[in-house]
Amino acid sequence: MFFIHDLERTINLHPSFLGPNIANYLKDQLIADVEGTNTGNYYIICVIETTKEPSGRVIPGSGITEYIVPYKALVWKPFKGETLDGVVTSVVQNGCFVEVGPLTCFISRQSIPSDLKFDGNATPPQFTDNAGQIIERGTHIRVKLVGIRTEVGQMFAVATIKEDYLGPLDITRI
C-alpha cells in the first residue's frame, strides 16, 4: 500500500558547495540519496517536496556544513494479505521467485495449485497444466502475500497463488 510520509535526512556538504544554489543542490542530493531505497519497513518511491528551507550548521574543526532536510516522500509498504502483480524471475522444483517492484517473493510448491505440475525438462523450466496455463521466467502473475520478513535494509515475502483470481495473467487482455 502507498503512503505519504514526513521524513528527514541529514546531508553533509563540503564548503565548496556553499553558494546561492545551495537549496537546489540539497534537493538534488536528497533525491539521489533516498529515492529507490529500502528502510527495512518500506520502500521510498520518490521525494515529493522538501517541506521547509533547511538551515545548516558548521561542524567545528572541519568546515563541513550539516543540514537536516525535512521532506515528504511517497513510500510503499507491503502488507500481509495484500494482492499484487509481479513478474516471475526464476522457477525451481520447490517453487518460483516473483519480483513485485523492489520486493522479491517466493511461492512454494505447496502454494501453487495442484493441477500445475513442475516440468524440469522444459526450456525454460516451468509449472504447467498442459492446457494453457504456464508459469515460467517472465510470466506476469498475480500473488497474495502470506508473510513478510524485514531486516535492516531488506524485505522478503512469501506468497500464494492457490486462491481464486490469482496466478498467471493474460497480459494481452490488460
VOLUMTOR-972966 format. One record per atom (N, C-alpha, C): x, y, z; atom name; residue number from 1; residue in three letters. Coordinates in Angstrom, 3 decimals, padded with zeros to 6 digits, always signed. Each point is the difference from the previous one (the first is absolute). Layout:
residues N
((X,Y,Z),'CA',NUM,'ala') ...
This chain:
residues 174
((+000.832,-001.152,+000.000),'N',1,'met') ((-000.832,+001.152,+000.000),'CA',1,'met') ((+000.899,+001.244,+000.000),'C',1,'met') ((-000.446,+001.053,-000.651),'N',2,'phe') ((+000.782,+001.221,-000.122),'CA',2,'phe') ((-000.415,+001.011,+001.063),'C',2,'phe') ((+000.984,+000.718,+000.527),'N',3,'phe') ((-000.220,+001.018,+001.017),'CA',3,'phe') ((+000.862,+001.214,-000.304),'C',3,'phe') ((-000.358,+001.134,+000.592),'N',4,'ile') ((+000.858,+001.176,-000.037),'CA',4,'ile') ((+000.516,+000.199,+001.419),'C',4,'ile') ((+001.316,-000.041,+000.157),'N',5,'his') ((+000.634,+000.134,+001.312),'CA',5,'his') ((+000.771,+001.309,+000.091),'C',5,'his') ((+000.003,+000.584,+001.186),'N',6,'asp') ((+000.880,+001.129,+000.301),'CA',6,'asp') ((+001.277,-000.581,+000.587),'C',6,'asp') ((+001.117,+000.237,-000.662),'N',7,'leu') ((+001.284,-000.557,+000.400),'CA',7,'leu') ((+001.041,+001.106,+000.056),'C',7,'leu') ((+001.176,-000.314,+000.518),'N',8,'glu') ((+001.118,+000.933,-000.068),'CA',8,'glu') ((+001.288,-000.754,-000.251),'C',8,'glu') ((+000.939,+000.719,-000.593),'N',9,'arg') ((+001.285,-000.586,-000.379),'CA',9,'arg') ((+001.100,+001.005,+000.334),'C',9,'arg') ((+001.096,-000.465,+000.559),'N',10,'thr') ((+001.147,+000.853,+000.285),'CA',10,'thr') ((+000.967,-000.075,-001.174),'C',10,'thr') ((+000.340,+001.168,-000.538),'N',11,'ile') ((+000.920,+000.075,-001.133),'CA',11,'ile') ((+001.179,+000.867,+000.397),'C',11,'ile') ((+001.205,-000.512,-000.211),'N',12,'asn') ((+001.221,+000.750,+000.281),'CA',12,'asn') ((+000.563,+000.540,-001.304),'C',12,'asn') ((+000.387,+001.290,+000.014),'N',13,'leu') ((+000.533,+000.646,-001.203),'CA',13,'leu') ((+001.389,+000.560,+000.246),'C',13,'leu') ((+000.839,-000.173,-000.991),'N',14,'his') ((+001.320,+000.617,+000.002),'CA',14,'his') ((-000.181,+001.501,-000.242),'C',14,'his') ((+000.882,+000.842,+000.530),'N',15,'pro') ((-000.161,+001.449,-000.180),'CA',15,'pro') ((-000.028,+000.464,-001.459),'C',15,'pro') ((+000.551,-000.785,-000.908),'N',16,'ser') ((+000.006,+000.405,-001.403),'CA',16,'ser') ((-001.400,+000.030,-000.607),'C',16,'ser') ((-000.980,-000.657,+000.633),'N',17,'phe') ((-001.368,-000.015,-000.516),'CA',17,'phe') ((-000.854,+001.140,+000.539),'C',17,'phe') ((+000.530,+000.764,+000.949),'N',18,'leu') ((-000.756,+001.107,+000.565),'CA',18,'leu') ((-000.091,+001.120,-001.030),'C',18,'leu') ((-001.178,+000.571,-000.142),'N',19,'gly') ((-000.198,+001.073,-000.966),'CA',19,'gly') ((-001.474,+000.254,-000.221),'C',19,'gly') ((-000.346,+000.755,-001.029),'N',20,'pro') ((-001.403,+000.377,-000.221),'CA',20,'pro') ((-000.900,-001.172,-000.400),'C',20,'pro') ((+000.553,-001.087,-000.544),'N',21,'asn') ((-000.808,-001.139,-000.452),'CA',21,'asn') ((+000.003,-001.156,+000.985),'C',21,'asn') ((+000.260,+000.288,+001.264),'N',22,'ile') ((+000.117,-001.067,+000.985),'CA',22,'ile') ((-001.310,-000.762,+000.192),'C',22,'ile') ((-001.138,+000.682,-000.088),'N',23,'ala') ((-001.297,-000.675,+000.178),'CA',23,'ala') ((-000.219,-001.022,-001.115),'C',23,'ala') ((+000.334,+000.355,-001.236),'N',24,'asn') ((-000.128,-000.947,-001.114),'CA',24,'asn') ((+000.952,-001.171,+000.160),'C',24,'asn') ((+001.229,+000.273,+000.454),'N',25,'tyr') ((+000.960,-001.082,+000.185),'CA',25,'tyr') ((-000.468,-000.956,+001.100),'C',25,'tyr') ((-000.529,+000.561,+001.107),'N',26,'leu') ((-000.495,-000.855,+001.086),'CA',26,'leu') ((-001.139,-000.891,-000.481),'C',26,'leu') ((-000.915,+000.556,-000.793),'N',27,'lys') ((-001.121,-000.798,-000.504),'CA',27,'lys') ((+000.495,-001.096,-000.944),'C',27,'lys') ((+000.924,+000.347,-000.899),'N',28,'asp') ((+000.562,-001.004,-000.911),'CA',28,'asp') ((+000.719,-001.102,+000.760),'C',28,'asp') ((+000.749,+000.380,+001.036),'N',29,'gln') ((+000.727,-000.984,+000.804),'CA',29,'gln') ((-000.977,-000.889,+000.773),'C',29,'gln') ((-001.075,+000.600,+000.519),'N',30,'leu') ((-001.027,-000.755,+000.714),'CA',30,'leu') ((-000.632,-001.047,-000.909),'C',30,'leu') ((-000.377,+000.408,-001.197),'N',31,'ile') ((-000.624,-000.917,-000.954),'CA',31,'ile') ((+000.958,-001.138,-000.354),'C',31,'ile') ((+001.259,+000.340,-000.255),'N',32,'ala') ((+000.987,-001.029,-000.350),'CA',32,'ala') ((+000.228,-000.981,+001.152),'C',32,'ala') ((-000.068,+000.500,+001.242),'N',33,'asp') ((+000.270,-000.849,+001.159),'CA',33,'asp') ((-001.151,-000.924,+000.375),'C',33,'asp') ((-001.257,+000.468,-000.099),'N',34,'val') ((-001.096,-000.767,+000.585),'CA',34,'val') ((-000.957,-000.657,-000.985),'C',34,'val') ((-000.169,+000.527,-001.196),'N',35,'glu') ((-000.968,-000.608,-000.919),'CA',35,'glu') ((+000.436,-001.405,-000.384),'C',35,'glu') ((-000.949,-000.935,+000.107),'N',36,'gly') ((+000.267,-001.388,-000.361),'CA',36,'gly') ((+000.669,-000.804,+001.092),'C',36,'gly') ((+000.067,+000.527,+001.210),'N',37,'thr') ((+000.655,-000.730,+001.080),'CA',37,'thr') ((-001.022,-000.742,+000.861),'C',37,'thr') ((+000.511,-000.975,+000.727),'N',38,'asn') ((-000.810,-000.809,+000.900),'CA',38,'asn') ((+000.433,+000.312,+001.422),'C',38,'asn') ((-000.946,+000.398,+000.836),'N',39,'thr') ((+000.326,+000.306,+001.395),'CA',39,'thr') ((-000.122,-001.223,+000.899),'C',39,'thr') ((-000.514,-001.081,-000.518),'N',40,'gly') ((-000.262,-001.193,+000.799),'CA',40,'gly') ((-001.483,-000.149,+000.291),'C',40,'gly') ((-000.722,+001.121,+000.095),'N',41,'asn') ((-001.450,-000.036,+000.220),'CA',41,'asn') ((-000.777,+000.389,-001.241),'C',41,'asn') ((+000.597,+000.789,-000.853),'N',42,'tyr') ((-000.659,+000.455,-001.222),'CA',42,'tyr') ((+001.045,+000.424,-001.020),'C',42,'tyr') ((-000.459,+000.140,-001.239),'N',43,'tyr') ((+000.848,+000.464,-001.086),'CA',43,'tyr') ((-000.338,+001.456,-000.290),'C',43,'tyr') ((+001.011,+000.833,-000.137),'N',44,'ile') ((-000.229,+001.400,-000.363),'CA',44,'ile') ((-000.052,+000.067,-001.522),'C',44,'ile') ((-001.187,+000.315,-000.530),'N',45,'ile') ((-000.195,+000.041,-001.442),'CA',45,'ile') ((+000.533,+001.312,-000.575),'C',45,'ile') ((-000.456,+001.129,+000.558),'N',46,'cys') ((+000.489,+001.294,-000.486),'CA',46,'cys') ((-000.171,+001.077,+001.057),'C',46,'cys') ((+000.812,+001.045,-000.133),'N',47,'val') ((-000.101,+001.177,+000.850),'CA',47,'val') ((-001.008,+000.928,-000.649),'C',47,'val') ((-001.033,+000.374,+000.749),'N',48,'ile') ((-001.037,+000.880,-000.540),'CA',48,'ile') ((+000.433,+001.452,+000.116),'C',48,'ile') ((+000.442,+000.399,+001.200),'N',49,'glu') ((+000.445,+001.383,+000.207),'CA',49,'glu') ((+000.817,+000.085,+001.278),'C',49,'glu') ((+000.839,+001.031,+000.064),'N',50,'thr') ((+000.637,+000.332,+001.262),'CA',50,'thr') ((-000.959,+000.941,+000.709),'C',50,'thr') ((-000.262,-000.269,+001.273),'N',51,'thr') ((-001.085,+000.698,+000.681),'CA',51,'thr') ((+000.376,+001.389,+000.499),'C',51,'thr') ((+001.277,+000.268,+000.269),'N',52,'lys') ((+000.406,+001.357,+000.379),'CA',52,'lys') ((+001.467,+000.186,-000.355),'C',52,'lys') ((+000.405,+001.241,-000.073),'N',53,'glu') ((+001.394,+000.325,-000.335),'CA',53,'glu') ((+000.892,-000.434,+001.158),'C',53,'glu') ((+000.939,-000.921,-000.242),'N',54,'pro') ((+000.848,-000.461,+001.097),'CA',54,'pro') ((+001.043,+001.045,+000.389),'C',54,'pro') ((+000.313,+000.042,+001.267),'N',55,'ser') ((+001.091,+000.872,+000.445),'CA',55,'ser') ((+001.140,-000.902,+000.445),'C',55,'ser') ((+001.186,+000.353,-000.436),'N',56,'gly') ((+001.150,-000.848,+000.279),'CA',56,'gly') ((+000.797,+000.481,+001.184),'C',56,'gly') ((+000.879,-000.865,+000.456),'N',57,'arg') ((+000.927,+000.378,+001.053),'CA',57,'arg') ((+001.369,-000.522,-000.400),'C',57,'arg') ((+001.016,+000.770,+000.355),'N',58,'val') ((+001.367,-000.373,-000.331),'CA',58,'val') ((+000.515,-000.950,+001.075),'C',58,'val') ((+000.581,-001.114,-000.448),'N',59,'ile') ((+000.592,-000.961,+000.928),'CA',59,'ile') ((+001.379,+000.530,+000.385),'C',59,'ile') ((+000.234,+000.271,+001.294),'N',60,'pro') ((+001.270,+000.598,+000.433),'CA',60,'pro') ((+001.210,-000.850,-000.386),'C',60,'pro') ((+001.027,+000.678,-000.489),'N',61,'gly') ((+001.256,-000.662,-000.315),'CA',61,'gly') ((+000.118,-000.538,-001.408),'C',61,'gly') ((-001.119,-000.114,-000.729),'N',62,'ser') ((+000.092,-000.582,-001.338),'CA',62,'ser') ((-000.484,+000.956,-001.091),'C',62,'ser') ((-000.850,+000.944,+000.350),'N',63,'gly') ((-000.550,+000.914,-000.999),'CA',63,'gly') ((-001.176,-000.579,-000.766),'C',63,'gly') ((-000.316,-001.276,+000.220),'N',64,'ile') ((-001.134,-000.634,-000.676),'CA',64,'ile') ((-001.290,+000.475,+000.651),'C',64,'ile') ((-001.004,+000.268,-000.813),'N',65,'thr') ((-001.294,+000.427,+000.535),'CA',65,'thr') ((-000.964,-001.175,+000.016),'C',65,'thr') ((-000.832,-000.013,+001.023),'N',66,'glu') ((-000.967,-001.077,+000.179),'CA',66,'glu') ((-001.402,+000.596,-000.106),'C',66,'glu') ((-000.797,-000.592,-000.884),'N',67,'tyr') ((-001.375,+000.451,-000.201),'CA',67,'tyr') ((-000.946,-001.149,+000.329),'C',67,'tyr') ((-001.038,+000.307,+000.778),'N',68,'ile') ((-001.066,-000.968,+000.238),'CA',68,'ile') ((-001.143,+000.430,-000.906),'C',68,'ile') ((-000.276,-000.823,-001.028),'N',69,'val') ((-000.967,+000.347,-001.041),'CA',69,'val') ((-001.297,-000.768,+000.240),'C',69,'val') ((-001.074,+000.687,+000.411),'N',70,'pro') ((-001.303,-000.669,+000.117),'CA',70,'pro') ((-000.659,-000.095,-001.376),'C',70,'pro') ((-000.672,-001.121,-000.257),'N',71,'tyr') ((-000.617,-000.185,-001.314),'CA',71,'tyr') ((-001.199,-000.934,+000.092),'C',71,'tyr') ((-000.844,+000.066,-001.022),'N',72,'lys') ((-001.128,-000.926,-000.144),'CA',72,'lys') ((+000.370,-000.981,-001.094),'C',72,'lys') ((-000.295,-001.283,+000.244),'N',73,'ala') ((+000.351,-001.027,-000.976),'CA',73,'ala') ((-001.167,-000.958,-000.193),'C',73,'ala') ((-000.117,-000.496,-001.225),'N',74,'leu') ((-000.951,-001.063,-000.314),'CA',74,'leu') ((+000.712,-001.311,+000.301),'C',74,'leu') ((-000.588,-000.813,+000.906),'N',75,'val') ((+000.619,-001.262,+000.391),'CA',75,'val') ((-000.963,-001.148,-000.263),'C',75,'val') ((+000.565,-001.201,-000.181),'N',76,'trp') ((-000.800,-001.208,-000.209),'CA',76,'trp') ((+000.335,-000.990,+001.096),'C',76,'trp') ((-001.028,-000.428,+000.732),'N',77,'lys') ((+000.158,-000.996,+001.054),'CA',77,'lys') ((-000.912,-001.179,-000.307),'C',77,'lys') ((+000.569,-001.156,-000.299),'N',78,'pro') ((-000.837,-001.175,-000.252),'CA',78,'pro') ((-000.562,-000.557,+001.312),'C',78,'pro') ((-001.244,-000.496,-000.058),'N',79,'phe') ((-000.657,-000.568,+001.169),'CA',79,'phe') ((-000.381,-001.449,-000.255),'C',79,'phe') ((-000.031,-000.778,+001.062),'N',80,'lys') ((-000.463,-001.379,-000.071),'CA',80,'lys') ((-001.453,+000.014,-000.476),'C',80,'lys') ((-000.323,-000.863,-000.973),'N',81,'gly') ((-001.352,-000.071,-000.548),'CA',81,'gly') ((-000.223,+000.889,-001.203),'C',81,'gly') ((+000.978,+000.826,-000.358),'N',82,'glu') ((-000.125,+000.903,-001.144),'CA',82,'glu') ((+000.184,-000.787,-001.303),'C',82,'glu') ((-000.813,+000.342,-001.005),'N',83,'thr') ((+000.101,-000.633,-001.313),'CA',83,'thr') ((+000.788,+000.919,-000.917),'C',83,'thr') ((+001.026,-000.559,-000.664),'N',84,'leu') ((+000.912,+000.789,-000.823),'CA',84,'leu') ((+000.277,-000.712,-001.321),'C',84,'leu') ((+000.369,+000.774,-001.005),'N',85,'asp') ((+000.421,-000.556,-001.288),'CA',85,'asp') ((+001.518,+000.070,-000.098),'C',85,'asp') ((+000.606,-001.046,-000.557),'N',86,'gly') ((+001.446,-000.038,-000.133),'CA',86,'gly') ((+000.416,-000.806,-001.211),'C',86,'gly') ((+001.304,-000.208,-000.107),'N',87,'val') ((+000.584,-000.741,-001.112),'CA',87,'val') ((+000.871,-001.114,+000.568),'C',87,'val') ((-000.156,-001.211,-000.521),'N',88,'val') ((+000.784,-001.149,+000.438),'CA',88,'val') ((+001.443,+000.190,-000.460),'C',88,'val') ((+000.947,-000.134,+000.948),'N',89,'thr') ((+001.416,+000.155,-000.345),'CA',89,'thr') ((+000.710,-001.338,-000.128),'C',89,'thr') ((-000.447,-001.004,+000.758),'N',90,'ser') ((+000.596,-001.331,-000.155),'CA',90,'ser') ((-000.981,-001.053,+000.495),'C',90,'ser') ((+000.134,-001.195,-000.588),'N',91,'val') ((-000.845,-001.134,+000.356),'CA',91,'val') ((+000.914,-001.143,+000.407),'C',91,'val') ((-000.254,-000.540,+001.191),'N',92,'val') ((+000.753,-001.148,+000.509),'CA',92,'val') ((-001.009,-001.067,+000.408),'C',92,'val') ((+000.486,-001.192,+000.282),'N',93,'gln') ((-000.893,-001.111,+000.321),'CA',93,'gln') ((-000.845,+000.286,+001.242),'C',93,'gln') ((+000.536,+000.747,+000.957),'N',94,'asn') ((-000.717,+000.283,+001.248),'CA',94,'asn') ((-000.947,+001.190,-000.093),'C',94,'asn') ((-000.029,+000.694,-001.128),'N',95,'gly') ((-000.877,+001.157,-000.149),'CA',95,'gly') ((+000.559,+000.983,-001.008),'C',95,'gly') ((-000.347,+001.280,+000.185),'N',96,'cys') ((+000.519,+001.018,-000.908),'CA',96,'cys') ((+000.170,+001.317,+000.742),'C',96,'cys') ((+000.867,+000.852,-000.560),'N',97,'phe') ((+000.263,+001.319,+000.545),'CA',97,'phe') ((-000.669,+001.034,-000.887),'C',97,'phe') ((-000.643,+000.986,+000.634),'N',98,'val') ((-000.739,+001.031,-000.714),'CA',98,'val') ((+000.479,+001.361,+000.493),'C',98,'val') ((+000.271,+000.909,-000.932),'N',99,'glu') ((+000.333,+001.370,+000.371),'CA',99,'glu') ((-001.246,+000.851,-000.105),'C',99,'glu') ((-000.352,+000.638,+001.114),'N',100,'val') ((-001.126,+000.924,+000.057),'CA',100,'val') ((+000.621,+001.355,+000.279),'C',100,'val') ((+000.366,+000.720,-001.062),'N',101,'gly') ((+000.749,+001.235,+000.188),'CA',101,'gly') ((+001.336,-000.345,+000.626),'C',101,'gly') ((+000.346,+000.646,+001.121),'N',102,'pro') ((+001.276,-000.290,+000.648),'CA',102,'pro') ((-000.039,-001.202,+000.940),'C',102,'pro') ((-001.174,-000.580,+000.217),'N',103,'leu') ((-000.176,-001.103,+000.945),'CA',103,'leu') ((+000.106,-001.344,-000.715),'C',103,'leu') ((+000.805,-000.903,+000.550),'N',104,'thr') ((+000.099,-001.350,-000.544),'CA',104,'thr') ((-000.844,-000.936,+000.861),'C',104,'thr') ((-000.897,-000.748,-000.657),'N',105,'cys') ((-000.892,-000.939,+000.686),'CA',105,'cys') ((+000.343,-001.418,-000.438),'C',105,'cys') ((-000.178,-000.932,+000.914),'N',106,'phe') ((+000.156,-001.409,-000.334),'CA',106,'phe') ((-001.366,-000.664,+000.102),'C',106,'phe') ((-000.355,-000.776,-001.021),'N',107,'ile') ((-001.238,-000.782,+000.008),'CA',107,'ile') ((+000.419,-001.454,+000.074),'C',107,'ile') ((-000.283,-000.640,+001.120),'N',108,'ser') ((+000.416,-001.391,+000.177),'CA',108,'ser') ((-000.911,-000.935,-000.798),'C',108,'ser') ((+000.445,-001.197,-000.205),'N',109,'arg') ((-000.748,-001.009,-000.756),'CA',109,'arg') ((-001.376,-000.246,+000.638),'C',109,'arg') ((-000.071,+000.073,+001.331),'N',110,'gln') ((-001.259,-000.227,+000.695),'CA',110,'gln') ((-000.984,+001.157,-000.199),'C',110,'gln') ((+000.492,+001.156,-000.434),'N',111,'ser') ((-000.862,+001.166,-000.222),'CA',111,'ser') ((-000.368,+000.180,-001.466),'C',111,'ser') ((+000.318,-001.006,-000.819),'N',112,'ile') ((-000.344,+000.002,-001.422),'CA',112,'ile') ((-001.093,-001.044,-000.190),'C',112,'ile') ((-001.056,+000.288,-000.755),'N',113,'pro') ((-001.079,-000.985,-000.189),'CA',113,'pro') ((+000.544,-001.350,-000.456),'C',113,'pro') ((-000.631,-001.079,+000.473),'N',114,'ser') ((+000.492,-001.358,-000.262),'CA',114,'ser') ((-000.090,-000.404,-001.471),'C',114,'ser') ((-000.831,+000.681,-000.790),'N',115,'asp') ((-000.080,-000.352,-001.428),'CA',115,'asp') ((+001.202,+000.527,-000.785),'C',115,'asp') ((+000.771,+000.909,+000.561),'N',116,'leu') ((+001.219,+000.488,-000.653),'CA',116,'leu') ((+001.167,-000.860,+000.463),'C',116,'leu') ((+000.589,-000.756,-000.931),'N',117,'lys') ((+001.099,-000.915,+000.303),'CA',117,'lys') ((+001.316,+000.588,-000.477),'C',117,'lys') ((+001.074,-000.302,+000.729),'N',118,'phe') ((+001.322,+000.483,-000.376),'CA',118,'phe') ((+000.538,-000.829,-001.161),'C',118,'phe') ((+000.513,+000.684,-001.010),'N',119,'asp') ((+000.615,-000.659,-001.155),'CA',119,'asp') ((+001.432,+000.504,-000.113),'C',119,'asp') ((+000.928,-000.746,+000.584),'N',120,'gly') ((+001.406,+000.384,-000.018),'CA',120,'gly') ((+000.672,-000.257,-001.326),'C',120,'gly') ((-000.618,-000.822,-000.869),'N',121,'asn') ((+000.588,-000.304,-001.308),'CA',121,'asn') ((-000.316,+001.068,-001.030),'C',121,'asn') ((-000.977,+000.851,+000.308),'N',122,'ala') ((-000.354,+001.078,-000.930),'CA',122,'ala') ((+001.096,+001.065,+000.026),'C',122,'ala') ((+000.091,+000.748,-001.077),'N',123,'thr') ((+000.954,+001.100,-000.070),'CA',123,'thr') ((-000.767,+001.283,-000.232),'C',123,'thr') ((-000.074,+000.905,+000.949),'N',124,'pro') ((+000.539,-000.054,+001.357),'CA',124,'pro') ((-000.880,-000.857,+000.908),'C',124,'pro') ((+000.511,-000.392,+001.197),'N',125,'pro') ((-000.819,-000.788,+000.932),'CA',125,'pro') ((-001.301,+000.738,+000.315),'C',125,'pro') ((-001.075,-000.761,+000.206),'N',126,'gln') ((-001.302,+000.651,+000.167),'CA',126,'gln') ((-000.953,-000.861,+000.812),'C',126,'gln') ((-001.051,+000.645,+000.497),'N',127,'phe') ((-001.159,-000.685,+000.559),'CA',127,'phe') ((-001.081,+000.106,-001.054),'C',127,'phe') ((-000.629,-001.120,-000.353),'N',128,'thr') ((-001.015,+000.028,-001.043),'CA',128,'thr') ((-001.103,-001.003,+000.303),'C',128,'thr') ((-001.191,+000.286,-000.534),'N',129,'asp') ((-001.105,-000.956,+000.114),'CA',129,'asp') ((-000.253,-000.680,-001.341),'C',129,'asp') ((+000.870,+000.231,-000.987),'N',130,'asn') ((-000.092,-000.545,-001.357),'CA',130,'asn') ((-001.305,+000.378,-000.694),'C',130,'asn') ((-000.620,+001.085,+000.461),'N',131,'ala') ((-001.240,+000.457,-000.627),'CA',131,'ala') ((+000.013,+001.507,-000.223),'C',131,'ala') ((+001.154,+000.618,+000.067),'N',132,'gly') ((+000.070,+001.429,-000.277),'CA',132,'gly') ((+000.580,+000.838,+001.116),'C',132,'gly') ((-000.106,-000.460,+001.251),'N',133,'gln') ((+000.587,+000.757,+001.108),'CA',133,'gln') ((+001.458,-000.393,+000.148),'C',133,'gln') ((+000.875,+000.996,-000.104),'N',134,'ile') ((+001.435,-000.245,+000.123),'CA',134,'ile') ((+000.595,+001.069,+000.905),'C',134,'ile') ((+000.816,-000.438,+000.957),'N',135,'ile') ((+000.762,+000.923,+000.837),'CA',135,'ile') ((+001.463,-000.268,-000.292),'C',135,'ile') ((+000.635,+000.952,-000.671),'N',136,'glu') ((+001.415,-000.092,-000.320),'CA',136,'glu') ((+000.618,+001.371,+000.187),'C',136,'glu') ((+001.306,+000.093,-000.195),'N',137,'arg') ((+000.682,+001.282,+000.160),'CA',137,'arg') ((-000.620,+001.031,-000.945),'C',137,'arg') ((-000.354,+001.178,+000.549),'N',138,'gly') ((-000.595,+001.065,-000.801),'CA',138,'gly') ((-001.515,+000.034,+000.019),'C',138,'gly') ((-000.637,-001.009,+000.609),'N',139,'thr') ((-001.459,-000.035,+000.075),'CA',139,'thr') ((-000.510,+001.053,+000.977),'C',139,'thr') ((-001.000,+000.755,-000.413),'N',140,'his') ((-000.661,+000.952,+000.897),'CA',140,'his') ((-000.978,-000.788,+000.859),'C',140,'his') ((+000.035,+000.275,+001.300),'N',141,'ile') ((-000.754,-000.828,+000.929),'CA',141,'ile') ((-000.602,+000.868,+001.114),'C',141,'ile') ((-001.169,-000.395,+000.470),'N',142,'arg') ((-000.654,+000.679,+001.123),'CA',142,'arg') ((+000.131,-000.885,+001.230),'C',142,'arg') ((+000.548,+000.581,+001.091),'N',143,'val') ((+000.265,-000.752,+001.218),'CA',143,'val') ((-000.645,+000.675,+001.208),'C',143,'val') ((-000.159,-000.777,+001.056),'N',144,'lys') ((-000.471,+000.531,+001.278),'CA',144,'lys') ((+001.087,-000.251,+001.027),'C',144,'lys') ((+000.408,+001.047,+000.718),'N',145,'leu') ((+001.061,-000.128,+000.985),'CA',145,'leu') ((-000.501,-000.764,+001.225),'C',145,'leu') ((+000.762,-001.011,+000.391),'N',146,'val') ((-000.336,-000.827,+001.145),'CA',146,'val') ((+000.817,+000.429,+001.217),'C',146,'val') ((+001.220,+000.429,-000.237),'N',147,'gly') ((+000.870,+000.422,+001.089),'CA',147,'gly') ((+001.087,+000.923,-000.498),'C',147,'gly') ((+000.451,+000.891,+000.883),'N',148,'ile') ((+001.057,+000.955,-000.340),'CA',148,'ile') ((+001.028,-000.011,+001.130),'C',148,'ile') ((+001.265,-000.055,-000.380),'N',149,'arg') ((+001.084,+000.065,+000.978),'CA',149,'arg') ((+000.862,+001.209,-000.336),'C',149,'arg') ((+000.278,+000.814,+001.005),'N',150,'thr') ((+000.824,+001.180,-000.231),'CA',150,'thr') ((+001.299,-000.128,+000.773),'C',150,'thr') ((+001.040,+000.483,-000.626),'N',151,'glu') ((+001.305,+000.122,+000.624),'CA',151,'glu') ((+000.491,+001.401,-000.317),'C',151,'glu') ((+001.129,+000.365,+000.550),'N',152,'val') ((+000.527,+001.329,-000.248),'CA',152,'val') ((+000.298,+000.149,-001.490),'C',152,'val') ((-000.736,+000.867,-000.667),'N',153,'gly') ((+000.236,+000.271,-001.413),'CA',153,'gly') ((-000.519,-001.054,-000.956),'C',153,'gly') ((-000.720,-001.019,+000.486),'N',154,'gln') ((-000.494,-001.046,-000.885),'CA',154,'gln') ((-001.386,-000.458,+000.426),'C',154,'gln') ((-000.782,-000.438,-000.979),'N',155,'met') ((-001.311,-000.588,+000.260),'CA',155,'met') ((-000.154,-001.240,-000.865),'C',155,'met') ((-000.595,-001.027,+000.582),'N',156,'phe') ((-000.260,-001.243,-000.706),'CA',156,'phe') ((-001.457,-000.377,+000.225),'C',156,'phe') ((-000.593,-000.700,-000.959),'N',157,'ala') ((-001.412,-000.378,+000.149),'CA',157,'ala') ((-000.216,-001.422,-000.504),'C',157,'ala') ((-001.037,-000.612,+000.548),'N',158,'val') ((-000.486,-001.297,-000.455),'CA',158,'val') ((-001.409,+000.252,-000.505),'C',158,'val') ((-000.319,-000.578,-001.162),'N',159,'ala') ((-001.292,+000.273,-000.624),'CA',159,'ala') ((-000.675,-001.299,-000.420),'C',159,'ala') ((-001.256,+000.123,-000.410),'N',160,'thr') ((-000.769,-001.143,-000.477),'CA',160,'thr') ((-000.747,+000.378,-001.272),'C',160,'thr') ((-000.304,-001.020,-000.809),'N',161,'ile') ((-000.891,+000.180,-001.152),'CA',161,'ile') ((-001.104,-001.060,+000.049),'C',161,'ile') ((-000.223,-000.546,+001.194),'N',162,'lys') ((-000.946,-001.102,+000.160),'CA',162,'lys') ((-001.375,+000.499,+000.438),'C',162,'lys') ((-000.431,+001.128,-000.538),'N',163,'glu') ((-001.325,+000.550,+000.282),'CA',163,'glu') ((-000.609,+000.481,-001.309),'C',163,'glu') ((-001.288,+000.312,+000.037),'N',164,'asp') ((-000.686,+000.488,-001.197),'CA',164,'asp') ((+000.624,+001.301,-000.487),'C',164,'asp') ((+000.067,+000.150,-001.312),'N',165,'tyr') ((+000.469,+001.198,-000.696),'CA',165,'tyr') ((+001.483,+000.278,+000.187),'C',165,'tyr') ((+000.753,-000.972,+000.483),'N',166,'leu') ((+001.442,+000.130,+000.116),'CA',166,'leu') ((+000.642,-000.920,-001.017),'C',166,'leu') ((+001.249,+000.296,-000.366),'N',167,'gly') ((+000.727,-000.850,-000.929),'CA',167,'gly') ((+000.447,+000.757,-001.231),'C',167,'gly') ((+000.340,-000.727,-001.072),'N',168,'pro') ((+000.500,+000.645,-001.214),'CA',168,'pro') ((-001.051,+000.948,-000.592),'C',168,'pro') ((+000.495,+001.143,-000.494),'N',169,'leu') ((-000.871,+001.004,-000.608),'CA',169,'leu') ((+000.138,-000.048,-001.511),'C',169,'leu') ((-001.103,+000.185,-000.700),'N',170,'asp') ((+000.040,+000.140,-001.448),'CA',170,'asp') ((+000.167,+001.487,-000.285),'C',170,'asp') ((+001.259,+000.444,-000.209),'N',171,'ile') ((+000.270,+001.432,-000.124),'CA',171,'ile') ((-000.525,+000.594,-001.313),'C',171,'ile') ((-000.441,-000.836,-000.927),'N',172,'thr') ((-000.561,+000.545,-001.235),'CA',172,'thr') ((-001.382,+000.589,+000.250),'C',172,'thr') ((-000.662,-000.418,+001.100),'N',173,'arg') ((-001.325,+000.507,+000.315),'CA',173,'arg') ((+000.023,+001.140,+001.008),'C',173,'arg') ((+001.150,+000.373,+000.494),'N',174,'ile') ((+000.092,+001.056,+001.012),'CA',174,'ile') ((+000.026,+001.353,-000.654),'C',174,'ile') 
